[in-house]
Amino acid sequence: MIVSGGSFALGWLLKPPYQPNSAAAGPVSISSPASPASPADPARGTETKAKAAAESAAAGALVSFTSEDISALGKSLRESTDPLAKREAFGRLLAGLTKENALEIHEQIDPLEDSDAMFREFHFAWGKIGSMEAVLHGTETPKSDMGPALAGWASADPAAARAWYDSLPEKGKGANRGQLQEAFVHGLAIADPAKAVDFVLGLSDAKDPRARQMMGIIAEKQIQAGGADSAASWAATLPDGEMRNHANYEIAKAKVRTDPAAAAAWAAPLAGEKGGGAIVYGISSEWSGRDGAATAKWLDTLSGDQSAAYGPAFAGWAKADPLAASERISSMPPSGNRDNAIGGLIHSYRWEDPVSSIAWANQIQDAKRREFVLALTAEAYAKKDPAAAAAWLPTSGLPAKTQQRFLNPKP
Protein backbone atom coordinates (compact mmCIF):
# COMPACT_ATOMS: atom_id res chain seq x y z
CA MET A 1 0.00 0.00 0.00
CA ILE A 2 1.30 3.35 -1.01
CA VAL A 3 1.71 5.58 1.97
CA SER A 4 2.10 9.34 1.78
CA GLY A 5 5.16 10.70 3.52
CA GLY A 6 5.70 11.17 7.24
CA SER A 7 6.38 14.33 9.12
CA PHE A 8 8.48 17.08 7.57
CA ALA A 9 11.77 17.69 9.36
CA LEU A 10 11.73 20.33 12.04
CA GLY A 11 8.02 21.00 11.79
CA TRP A 12 8.21 22.57 8.33
CA LEU A 13 4.97 22.68 6.32
CA LEU A 14 3.36 19.47 7.48
CA LYS A 15 -0.01 18.31 8.80
CA PRO A 16 -0.01 16.58 12.18
CA PRO A 17 -0.09 12.82 12.00
CA TYR A 18 -3.31 10.93 12.51
CA GLN A 19 -4.14 10.48 16.16
CA PRO A 20 -6.81 7.98 17.15
CA ASN A 21 -9.75 9.56 18.86
CA SER A 22 -11.47 7.35 21.37
CA ALA A 23 -13.66 10.17 22.63
CA ALA A 24 -15.94 10.62 19.66
CA ALA A 25 -19.21 12.40 20.32
CA GLY A 26 -21.64 9.78 21.54
CA PRO A 27 -21.39 5.99 21.34
CA VAL A 28 -21.52 4.58 17.80
CA SER A 29 -21.57 0.86 17.07
CA ILE A 30 -20.48 -1.27 14.19
CA SER A 31 -22.43 -4.38 13.38
CA SER A 32 -20.74 -7.56 14.53
CA PRO A 33 -19.55 -10.13 11.99
CA ALA A 34 -21.83 -13.08 11.53
CA SER A 35 -19.70 -15.99 12.63
CA PRO A 36 -17.21 -15.69 15.54
CA ALA A 37 -18.25 -14.61 19.03
CA SER A 38 -16.73 -11.42 20.36
CA PRO A 39 -14.16 -11.77 23.19
CA ALA A 40 -14.86 -10.82 26.57
CA ASP A 41 -7.13 46.22 24.58
CA PRO A 42 -3.93 48.12 25.64
CA ALA A 43 -2.50 46.84 22.41
CA ARG A 44 -4.58 49.27 20.33
CA GLY A 45 -2.25 52.18 20.96
CA THR A 46 0.71 50.01 20.09
CA GLU A 47 -0.96 48.86 16.90
CA THR A 48 -1.61 52.47 15.87
CA LYS A 49 1.98 53.40 16.56
CA ALA A 50 3.27 50.36 14.66
CA LYS A 51 1.05 51.09 11.70
CA ALA A 52 2.11 54.73 11.57
CA ALA A 53 5.77 53.82 11.85
CA ALA A 54 5.52 51.20 9.14
CA GLU A 55 3.55 53.49 6.81
CA SER A 56 6.14 56.17 7.31
CA ALA A 57 8.93 53.72 6.54
CA ALA A 58 7.09 52.42 3.49
CA ALA A 59 6.59 55.89 2.03
CA GLY A 60 9.92 55.67 0.21
CA ALA A 61 10.82 53.36 -2.64
CA LEU A 62 12.73 51.10 -0.24
CA VAL A 63 11.40 50.09 3.19
CA SER A 64 13.82 51.14 5.89
CA PHE A 65 13.10 50.52 9.56
CA THR A 66 14.54 52.02 12.69
CA SER A 67 14.87 49.90 15.79
CA GLU A 68 11.81 51.68 17.17
CA ASP A 69 9.81 50.73 14.06
CA ILE A 70 10.80 47.09 14.42
CA SER A 71 9.99 47.03 18.12
CA ALA A 72 6.57 48.62 17.58
CA LEU A 73 5.67 46.22 14.78
CA GLY A 74 6.87 43.26 16.83
CA LYS A 75 4.72 44.32 19.76
CA SER A 76 1.70 44.58 17.49
CA LEU A 77 2.45 41.17 16.02
CA ARG A 78 2.61 39.48 19.41
CA GLU A 79 -0.06 41.34 21.35
CA SER A 80 -2.80 42.17 18.88
CA THR A 81 -5.98 40.12 19.26
CA ASP A 82 -6.99 40.90 15.69
CA PRO A 83 -5.53 38.23 13.36
CA LEU A 84 -5.59 40.63 10.41
CA ALA A 85 -3.62 43.22 12.38
CA LYS A 86 -1.12 40.53 13.39
CA ARG A 87 -0.68 39.50 9.78
CA GLU A 88 -0.33 43.09 8.67
CA ALA A 89 2.41 43.71 11.22
CA PHE A 90 4.16 40.53 10.16
CA GLY A 91 3.92 41.45 6.48
CA ARG A 92 5.48 44.84 7.17
CA LEU A 93 8.32 43.25 9.10
CA LEU A 94 9.06 40.94 6.19
CA ALA A 95 8.88 43.85 3.75
CA GLY A 96 11.65 45.57 5.71
CA LEU A 97 13.78 42.47 6.33
CA THR A 98 17.46 42.84 5.40
CA LYS A 99 20.64 40.99 6.24
CA GLU A 100 21.55 43.85 8.53
CA ASN A 101 18.35 43.90 10.60
CA ALA A 102 17.48 40.19 10.45
CA LEU A 103 18.66 39.45 13.99
CA GLU A 104 16.77 42.43 15.34
CA ILE A 105 13.56 41.32 13.62
CA HIS A 106 14.24 37.77 14.78
CA GLU A 107 13.99 38.98 18.37
CA GLN A 108 10.41 40.05 17.66
CA ILE A 109 9.56 36.74 15.94
CA ASP A 110 11.28 34.38 18.35
CA PRO A 111 8.55 34.44 21.05
CA LEU A 112 6.18 32.78 18.57
CA GLU A 113 5.82 29.02 18.73
CA ASP A 114 7.91 27.28 16.10
CA SER A 115 4.74 25.59 14.86
CA ASP A 116 3.33 29.04 13.98
CA ALA A 117 3.22 29.63 10.22
CA MET A 118 4.62 33.14 10.68
CA PHE A 119 7.63 31.77 12.57
CA ARG A 120 8.40 29.38 9.73
CA GLU A 121 7.74 31.97 7.03
CA PHE A 122 10.11 34.44 8.68
CA HIS A 123 12.91 31.89 8.76
CA PHE A 124 12.23 30.94 5.15
CA ALA A 125 12.48 34.62 4.17
CA TRP A 126 15.64 35.06 6.26
CA GLY A 127 17.15 31.97 4.63
CA LYS A 128 16.54 33.48 1.17
CA ILE A 129 18.64 36.55 1.95
CA GLY A 130 20.82 35.33 4.81
CA SER A 131 21.92 32.00 3.34
CA MET A 132 24.19 29.98 5.60
CA GLU A 133 24.16 32.58 8.38
CA ALA A 134 20.40 32.21 8.76
CA VAL A 135 20.59 28.43 8.77
CA LEU A 136 23.46 28.23 11.25
CA HIS A 137 21.69 30.59 13.61
CA GLY A 138 19.28 27.71 14.20
CA THR A 139 22.04 25.64 15.77
CA GLU A 140 22.07 28.09 18.66
CA THR A 141 18.35 27.91 19.40
CA PRO A 142 16.12 25.16 20.80
CA LYS A 143 13.43 25.84 18.20
CA SER A 144 12.98 24.25 14.80
CA ASP A 145 14.15 27.08 12.56
CA MET A 146 16.98 25.46 10.60
CA GLY A 147 14.59 23.62 8.30
CA PRO A 148 12.63 26.59 6.98
CA ALA A 149 15.83 28.66 6.75
CA LEU A 150 17.49 25.98 4.61
CA ALA A 151 14.37 25.71 2.45
CA GLY A 152 14.53 29.46 1.86
CA TRP A 153 18.25 29.34 1.05
CA ALA A 154 17.79 26.44 -1.37
CA SER A 155 14.94 28.26 -3.12
CA ALA A 156 17.18 31.32 -3.71
CA ASP A 157 20.61 29.77 -4.29
CA PRO A 158 20.25 26.02 -4.82
CA ALA A 159 23.87 25.44 -5.81
CA ALA A 160 25.32 27.00 -2.65
CA ALA A 161 22.72 25.34 -0.46
CA ARG A 162 23.40 21.97 -2.08
CA ALA A 163 27.15 22.30 -1.54
CA TRP A 164 26.60 23.04 2.15
CA TYR A 165 24.01 20.28 2.49
CA ASP A 166 26.33 17.73 0.86
CA SER A 167 29.09 18.67 3.33
CA LEU A 168 26.96 17.59 6.30
CA PRO A 169 27.27 14.17 7.91
CA GLU A 170 24.48 11.76 7.03
CA LYS A 171 23.49 11.29 10.67
CA GLY A 172 24.61 12.25 14.15
CA LYS A 173 24.30 15.10 16.59
CA GLY A 174 23.64 18.60 15.34
CA ALA A 175 22.86 19.48 11.74
CA ASN A 176 22.90 16.48 9.42
CA ARG A 177 21.55 15.51 6.02
CA GLY A 178 18.99 13.10 7.41
CA GLN A 179 17.51 15.80 9.60
CA LEU A 180 17.43 18.48 6.88
CA GLN A 181 16.64 16.43 3.79
CA GLU A 182 12.99 17.42 3.49
CA ALA A 183 13.77 21.09 4.02
CA PHE A 184 16.36 21.01 1.25
CA VAL A 185 13.95 19.29 -1.15
CA HIS A 186 11.25 21.87 -0.39
CA GLY A 187 13.57 24.71 -1.41
CA LEU A 188 15.09 22.90 -4.39
CA ALA A 189 11.64 22.05 -5.74
CA ILE A 190 10.82 25.76 -5.75
CA ALA A 191 14.08 26.81 -7.44
CA ASP A 192 14.56 24.01 -9.95
CA PRO A 193 12.00 21.16 -10.11
CA ALA A 194 14.11 19.18 -12.59
CA LYS A 195 17.11 19.17 -10.25
CA ALA A 196 14.82 18.27 -7.37
CA VAL A 197 13.58 15.27 -9.33
CA ASP A 198 17.14 14.18 -10.09
CA PHE A 199 18.02 14.50 -6.40
CA VAL A 200 15.06 12.37 -5.34
CA LEU A 201 15.67 9.77 -8.03
CA GLY A 202 19.17 9.46 -6.59
CA LEU A 203 17.67 8.83 -3.17
CA SER A 204 15.44 6.16 -4.67
CA ASP A 205 18.37 4.48 -6.39
CA ALA A 206 20.15 4.45 -3.02
CA LYS A 207 17.11 2.73 -1.48
CA ASP A 208 16.40 5.69 0.83
CA PRO A 209 13.02 4.90 2.39
CA ARG A 210 12.11 8.60 2.39
CA ALA A 211 12.39 8.96 -1.39
CA ARG A 212 8.64 8.57 -1.95
CA GLN A 213 7.92 11.27 0.61
CA MET A 214 10.41 13.58 -1.12
CA MET A 215 8.77 12.96 -4.52
CA GLY A 216 5.45 13.81 -2.89
CA ILE A 217 6.90 17.21 -1.90
CA ILE A 218 7.88 17.94 -5.50
CA ALA A 219 4.48 16.82 -6.76
CA GLU A 220 2.75 19.16 -4.29
CA LYS A 221 4.85 22.06 -5.57
CA GLN A 222 3.83 21.20 -9.15
CA ILE A 223 0.17 21.12 -8.11
CA GLN A 224 0.49 24.49 -6.38
CA ALA A 225 2.24 26.00 -9.42
CA GLY A 226 -0.08 24.85 -12.21
CA GLY A 227 -2.92 22.78 -10.82
CA ALA A 228 -3.50 19.04 -10.80
CA ASP A 229 -3.95 18.67 -14.57
CA SER A 230 -0.63 20.39 -15.26
CA ALA A 231 1.02 18.27 -12.58
CA ALA A 232 -0.34 15.11 -14.20
CA SER A 233 1.35 16.10 -17.47
CA TRP A 234 4.58 16.71 -15.56
CA ALA A 235 4.36 13.31 -13.86
CA ALA A 236 4.04 11.62 -17.26
CA THR A 237 7.60 12.81 -18.02
CA LEU A 238 9.06 11.03 -15.00
CA PRO A 239 10.77 7.66 -15.42
CA ASP A 240 8.40 4.75 -15.07
CA GLY A 241 8.46 3.23 -11.62
CA GLU A 242 7.77 3.85 -7.94
CA MET A 243 8.65 7.55 -7.97
CA ARG A 244 6.23 8.32 -10.80
CA ASN A 245 3.60 6.22 -9.06
CA HIS A 246 3.93 8.21 -5.87
CA ALA A 247 3.75 11.51 -7.73
CA ASN A 248 0.55 10.30 -9.40
CA TYR A 249 -0.80 9.28 -5.99
CA GLU A 250 -0.44 12.87 -4.74
CA ILE A 251 -1.88 14.28 -7.99
CA ALA A 252 -4.88 11.94 -7.80
CA LYS A 253 -5.66 13.21 -4.29
CA ALA A 254 -5.41 16.81 -5.50
CA LYS A 255 -7.87 16.08 -8.32
CA VAL A 256 -10.38 14.71 -5.80
CA ARG A 257 -10.11 17.89 -3.75
CA THR A 258 -11.18 19.83 -6.86
CA ASP A 259 -13.85 17.52 -8.31
CA PRO A 260 -14.26 13.94 -7.01
CA ALA A 261 -16.47 12.75 -9.87
CA ALA A 262 -14.11 14.11 -12.51
CA ALA A 263 -11.14 12.60 -10.68
CA ALA A 264 -12.82 9.19 -10.63
CA ALA A 265 -13.62 9.43 -14.34
CA TRP A 266 -9.99 10.34 -15.10
CA ALA A 267 -8.63 7.45 -13.03
CA ALA A 268 -10.97 4.68 -14.21
CA PRO A 269 -9.34 3.97 -17.61
CA LEU A 270 -5.90 4.10 -15.99
CA ALA A 271 -6.75 1.55 -13.29
CA GLY A 272 -5.67 -1.49 -15.25
CA GLU A 273 -2.51 0.07 -16.64
CA LYS A 274 0.97 -0.19 -15.17
CA GLY A 275 1.13 2.14 -12.18
CA GLY A 276 -2.62 2.69 -12.24
CA GLY A 277 -2.98 1.21 -8.77
CA ALA A 278 -1.22 4.24 -7.28
CA ILE A 279 -3.75 6.57 -8.91
CA VAL A 280 -6.69 4.48 -7.73
CA TYR A 281 -5.23 4.35 -4.22
CA GLY A 282 -4.86 8.13 -4.19
CA ILE A 283 -8.47 8.63 -5.32
CA SER A 284 -9.71 6.20 -2.68
CA SER A 285 -7.65 7.78 0.11
CA GLU A 286 -8.99 11.27 -0.54
CA TRP A 287 -12.56 10.55 -1.72
CA SER A 288 -13.51 8.14 1.08
CA GLY A 289 -13.46 10.89 3.68
CA ARG A 290 -16.08 12.74 1.63
CA ASP A 291 -18.23 9.82 0.49
CA GLY A 292 -17.10 6.36 1.52
CA ALA A 293 -20.11 4.60 0.02
CA ALA A 294 -19.50 6.19 -3.39
CA THR A 295 -15.80 5.34 -3.19
CA ALA A 296 -16.49 1.66 -2.48
CA LYS A 297 -19.08 1.50 -5.25
CA TRP A 298 -16.60 3.04 -7.69
CA LEU A 299 -13.88 0.57 -6.75
CA ASP A 300 -16.24 -2.31 -7.57
CA THR A 301 -16.40 -1.09 -11.19
CA LEU A 302 -12.66 -1.01 -11.87
CA SER A 303 -10.53 -3.47 -13.76
CA GLY A 304 -7.41 -5.06 -12.36
CA ASP A 305 -6.61 -5.92 -8.78
CA GLN A 306 -7.57 -2.86 -6.73
CA SER A 307 -7.85 -4.67 -3.39
CA ALA A 308 -5.33 -2.39 -1.65
CA ALA A 309 -7.56 0.64 -2.32
CA TYR A 310 -10.40 -0.90 -0.32
CA GLY A 311 -8.40 -0.25 2.86
CA PRO A 312 -8.47 3.57 2.75
CA ALA A 313 -11.96 3.49 1.23
CA PHE A 314 -13.44 1.75 4.25
CA ALA A 315 -11.19 3.57 6.73
CA GLY A 316 -12.66 6.87 5.55
CA TRP A 317 -16.20 5.49 5.41
CA ALA A 318 -15.96 4.04 8.93
CA LYS A 319 -15.01 7.42 10.37
CA ALA A 320 -18.27 8.90 9.08
CA ASP A 321 -20.60 5.89 9.38
CA PRO A 322 -19.08 2.75 10.94
CA LEU A 323 -22.38 0.88 10.95
CA ALA A 324 -22.99 1.36 7.22
CA ALA A 325 -19.38 0.45 6.44
CA SER A 326 -19.53 -2.75 8.48
CA GLU A 327 -22.86 -3.75 6.95
CA ARG A 328 -21.38 -3.30 3.48
CA ILE A 329 -18.45 -5.56 4.41
CA SER A 330 -20.86 -8.20 5.68
CA SER A 331 -22.35 -8.41 2.19
CA MET A 332 -18.98 -8.91 0.47
CA PRO A 333 -17.82 -12.40 -0.51
CA PRO A 334 -14.50 -13.65 0.89
CA SER A 335 -11.72 -11.98 -1.10
CA GLY A 336 -8.72 -9.74 -0.92
CA ASN A 337 -11.08 -6.79 -1.33
CA ARG A 338 -12.98 -7.85 1.79
CA ASP A 339 -9.79 -8.47 3.77
CA ASN A 340 -8.55 -4.97 3.04
CA ALA A 341 -11.96 -3.45 3.68
CA ILE A 342 -11.95 -5.06 7.14
CA GLY A 343 -8.45 -3.70 7.73
CA GLY A 344 -9.65 -0.21 6.84
CA LEU A 345 -12.66 -0.49 9.13
CA ILE A 346 -10.48 -1.59 12.03
CA HIS A 347 -7.87 1.09 11.37
CA SER A 348 -10.50 3.77 12.00
CA TYR A 349 -12.60 2.05 14.66
CA ARG A 350 -10.24 -0.03 16.81
CA TRP A 351 -9.74 2.69 19.40
CA GLU A 352 -13.49 3.14 19.79
CA ASP A 353 -14.38 -0.54 20.08
CA PRO A 354 -11.41 -2.93 20.20
CA VAL A 355 -13.57 -5.92 21.14
CA SER A 356 -15.70 -5.72 18.01
CA SER A 357 -12.55 -4.96 16.02
CA ILE A 358 -10.98 -8.22 17.20
CA ALA A 359 -14.00 -10.16 16.01
CA TRP A 360 -13.73 -8.46 12.63
CA ALA A 361 -9.98 -9.06 12.39
CA ASN A 362 -10.53 -12.78 12.80
CA GLN A 363 -12.64 -12.70 9.65
CA ILE A 364 -9.59 -11.84 7.52
CA GLN A 365 -8.59 -14.82 5.41
CA ASP A 366 -4.99 -13.93 4.60
CA ALA A 367 -2.90 -15.06 7.58
CA LYS A 368 -0.25 -12.33 7.39
CA ARG A 369 -2.83 -9.63 6.94
CA ARG A 370 -4.89 -11.02 9.82
CA GLU A 371 -1.89 -11.05 12.16
CA PHE A 372 -0.99 -7.47 11.24
CA VAL A 373 -4.53 -6.18 11.83
CA LEU A 374 -4.88 -8.15 15.08
CA ALA A 375 -1.68 -6.55 16.33
CA LEU A 376 -3.09 -3.08 15.55
CA THR A 377 -6.22 -3.98 17.48
CA ALA A 378 -4.26 -5.45 20.39
CA GLU A 379 -2.44 -2.12 20.77
CA ALA A 380 -5.73 -0.28 21.16
CA TYR A 381 -7.18 -2.94 23.46
CA ALA A 382 -4.12 -2.96 25.75
CA LYS A 383 -4.29 0.80 26.19
CA LYS A 384 -8.06 1.04 26.62
CA ASP A 385 -8.57 -1.97 28.91
CA PRO A 386 -5.21 -3.47 29.98
CA ALA A 387 -6.72 -6.17 32.22
CA ALA A 388 -9.14 -7.45 29.60
CA ALA A 389 -6.45 -7.32 26.93
CA ALA A 390 -4.08 -9.33 29.13
CA ALA A 391 -6.73 -12.02 29.54
CA TRP A 392 -7.38 -12.14 25.79
CA LEU A 393 -3.84 -12.04 24.41
CA PRO A 394 -2.92 -15.70 25.21
CA THR A 395 -5.91 -16.78 23.09
CA SER A 396 -5.34 -14.21 20.32
CA GLY A 397 -3.20 -16.36 18.07
CA LEU A 398 -0.58 -13.63 17.93
CA PRO A 399 3.09 -14.67 18.21
CA ALA A 400 4.43 -14.76 21.76
CA LYS A 401 6.87 -11.92 21.00
CA THR A 402 4.00 -9.71 19.84
CA GLN A 403 1.94 -10.57 22.90
CA GLN A 404 4.78 -9.61 25.21
CA ARG A 405 5.05 -6.23 23.53
CA PHE A 406 1.56 -5.39 24.74
CA LEU A 407 1.69 -7.23 28.07
CA ASN A 408 4.94 -5.52 29.06
CA PRO A 409 5.06 -2.21 27.18
CA LYS A 410 8.24 -0.16 27.41
CA PRO A 411 7.86 2.96 29.58
N, C-alpha and C positions, 0 to 999 in steps of 0.2 A: 504494500500500500504506500502510495506516494504521500509523504508527509511534508507539509510546508515548514520552513525553517524555524529554529528555536529563537531564543531571545537575542536581540542585537547587543553586541558588546557595549558595556558601560552605559546601558540604558538609553541608547541612541535610537530614536524613531521606531519603537516597537510596542505592539499591544501586549498587555499582560497575559501570561499564559492562562489557560483554562484552569479554573479552580472549582472543584465539585462543590455544589451547594446543597447541603442536606437540610436546609431550613427554608424550603420553598413554601410559598403562601398556601397553607391548607394542605391536608393529606390528599394525595392522589394515588390511585392504585393502578397496577397493570394486571391484566387478566392472567391467571396462572396457566402454565402449559398443561395439556390434557393428561399426560401420563404419570410422571413421577410425583411423589408426595413432597411437599416442601419441608425442609429441615427446621427441627425445632430452633459730627464731622469736623474736627480740628484739621483735618487734612485738606479742607477746601481752600484755605488760604495758601497752603503750600502748593496745591495744584495750580492756582491762579498765578503764583509767582513762577512756577516751573514753566507754565505755558507761555508767560510773557517773556521769560528769559530765552526759551527756545525759539519763539517767534522772532525775537530780536536777533538771535544768532543766525537764524535762517534767512534773514532779510538780504544778506549778501549772496553772491554766486556760490560761495563755498561755506558750508556750515563750520563755524569755529566756536568752540565752547570754552568758557572760563571754568575754573574749578567750582565756582559758585553755581554756574549753570548746571554742571553735572550733578552736583549735590542736590540741587532743587528737583531736578528731573528724577533722580534716584529715589528721593523721598516720596515723590508722587507715585512712582512705580510701585513702591513697597506698601504705601499706606492708603492709597485710594481704594475705596470700596466700589468704585465704578469700573467694571472691566474694560470699557472703552477708553476711559481716561488712563488706565494702566497701560493699555496697548499703545495709546498715543505717546505716552512718556517713553515707553520702550522704543518705539519707532524713531523718535527724535534722538534718543541716545545712539541708536545704530547709525542714524544719518550723520552724526558727528564723530563716529568712531575713527580713530587714526592709530597708527603704531605708537605715537607719542602719548596719547591719552588712554590707551587700552587698559593699562593697569588701574588707572583712576576710575574708569567706568566699571571695570571688573569689581571694584569694591562695592559699587552700588548693586551689582547683579548677584554677587556671591551669597547674600542672605537667602536668595530663592532656593527652593529645593532643586536638586539636580534632575528630578523627574519633570520639572516645569519646562514647558516648551520654550519659554523665553530664555531660560538658562541655557538650554541646548543651542538655540538659535544664536545667542550672543557668542558662544564659543565657536560655532561654525563661522560666523562673520569674522571673529578675531583670527581664526585659523586662516581665512582667505587672505588677510593682509599681514598677519604676524608670522605666518609660516612656522618654522620649528620653534621659535620662541614661545608662541601661543601653545603649542602642543606640550613642550617641556614644562611649562608652568603647571600643567596638570599633575606632574610628578610630585609637586610640593603641596598638593591639597588632597584632602580625604574624599572629595567629591568626584563624580564621574564626568570630567570635562575633557579628558584627553581624546576620547572618541570623536565627539563632534568637532573638536579643533582639527584633528587629523582629516576628517571628512572635508572640512572647509579648505584646508591646505591642498588636499588632493584634487579638489574641484577647480582650484585656481592655478596650481603648478604641479601637474601630475608627475612630471619627470623627477622633480626634486623630492616630492613626497615619496615616490617609489624608491628612490635611492636610499632615503633615510629608513623607510620601512624595511627594505631588504637588509639593512645593516643590523637590524634587531635580532636578538636570539629568538628561536622558535618558541621556547617556553621558558619559565623561570620567574623569579621575582622581578617586580618593576615592569616597565614597558616591554612587551614582547609581541611578536607577530601574531601568535594565537589570540592574544587579547584584543588586538587592534585590527584584525583582518576585516571584519564587517565594516568598520568605520572607513577603512581605506577603500573598500569596494564601493561604498556609498559615494564617496567623492570622485573616484575614478569613473564611475558610471555616469556622473554628471558631466565630467570634462571630456571623456572620450569613450563612448560605449563600446566601440570595437576593441580597444585595448582592455577594457574591463572584461569583455567576453574572452579574449585570449588569456587573461590572468586566471579566470575561473576555469577555463578548459584545462589549464595547467594544473590547477588544484584537483580537478577530476582525474586527470591522468596519473596524478600522484596518490590517488585513492583517498583524498581528504574527505572525510565524511560530511564536512560543511559545504562542499561544493554546490550541492543542490540549493541550499539556503542562499548562497552567494548569487547563483543564477536567478533566483527569485527576486533578489534586490534589483538586479539589472532589468528584469522584466517589468517590475513595478515602475522603474524610472521611464521605461519606454511607454508604458500605459499612461503615466502622468503627462508625458511629452506630447503624445499624438493620439491617445485613445486606444481602446482595446483592438479595434480593427487594424490600425496601423501597427500595433505591437504584434498582432498575429502575422502580418506580412514580414515583419522583422524576424520573428521566430522561425519562419520558413527558410531563412537564409543560414540558420545555425546547422552545424553538422548533425546528422541523424544520431540519435542516441539519448541517453538519460538526461543530459543537460537541456536538449531541445524539449524533451517531454516535460521537464519541470517548468520550463518557461511557459509552455502551453497550458500547463496546470494553472499557473497564476493568471494567465490571460483568460482562460475559461471562466475563472471566478469573477474577473472584472467584467466580462460580458454579462454574466448573470446579474450583477449589481446594476447594470444599465437596463436590461430587458431579458428576464428569464426565459420567456417563450422563444424569443429570437435566438438566444444562446443555445437553447435545446435544439432548435431547428438547425443551427450551424453545426452542432456537434454530432447529430445523428448520423449523417453519411460518413463521418470520420471514425465512428466507433469501431468498425471492423478493420480499419487500416493499422499499419504499424505505428505504434505510439498513440493510437486513438484512445487507449485506456486511460492515459493521463488526462486527456481532455474531458472524458466522461467523468472521471473521478473528481476533477475540479468543478464541473457543473453540479454534480451530486453534493459535494461538500458545501457549496455556497447556496444552492437552491433549497436544500432540505430545511434550512432554518426558516425559510419563508413559507414553504408549502411541501411538507414531507410526503403527503399523500400523492401529490402530483409528481414529485421526484421519483417515487417508487413505481408509479404507473408508467412513467417515461422509460425507466430502466428496463421494464418488462418488454418494451418494444424494440430494443436494440439488438443488433447482431453481435456475434462474438461473445467471448466470456467476459462479462462485466460484473462478476460476483463481488470483486473488491469494492465496487462503488456502492453496494448495498449497505456496507457498514456506515459510512457517513450519512447516507440517506435516512436510515432508521435512527441514527444517533440524533440527528436534527429533528426528526419527527417526534421522537420520544420526549424531547424537551418540551414540546408544545402540547402533545397529546399522547401520553404513554399508553393509555388504554386502547386507543385506536391503532397505534403502532403494534401493540402486542396482539391484538385481534387479527390484524393483517398477517402477521407472522404465523399465527395459528392456522391460517388457510393455505399456507405455502407448502408444497410437497418437499420432502427431504432433498436437499441440494446444497451446493456451495453458496448459492444466493441466500438460502435460508440461514445457513451457518453464519454468514457475515451479517445478515440482518439481525440475528440474535446478539451477535457481538456488539453491533451498534446500539441496540436497545440497552444492553447492560452497561455499556460505556457511559451512557447518559443517566441511567437510573439506579446504578448499584449503590450509590451513596444514600439514596432515598429509601430503598428497600432491598438490602442485601440478601435477605432470605428468599424472596421471590426471584431475585437475580440468579441465585445458586440453582434453583429449580430450572430456570431457563438455560443456564450454561450447560447443564447436564443433557440438554436436548441436542447439543452440537455434535454432529457425527464425526467430523475430523478430529482425531485424537489430539494432535498438536494444538489445533485451534481451541479445542475444549479446555485443555490444560492452561493455555495462556489466559483465556477469559475467566476461568475459575480462579486463577491467581489474582487477577484484577479485582474480582468480587471478594476474595478472601481478605484483601487489603482493606476494603471498605468495611467488611464485617468485623474484622479485628479492631478497628478504630471505633466503630459505633457500639459494639457490644462485645468487649473482649472475652467475657466469661462464656457466652454462648458460642463465640467463634472457636474458643479453645476446645469446647466439647465437640464441635463439628469437625474440626480439622483432621483428626485421626481417621474419620470416615470419608473424607473428601476425595480421596484418590489422588491427591497431589503428592509429588515426591517428598520424601522426608525432609530434604534440605529446604524445600519451599515452605513446608509447614513450620519448620523451626524459625524461618525468617519472620513469620507473623506471631509465633508463640513467644519468641524472645527478641523483640525488635531492638535495634541499637538505639541508645539514647541520643 
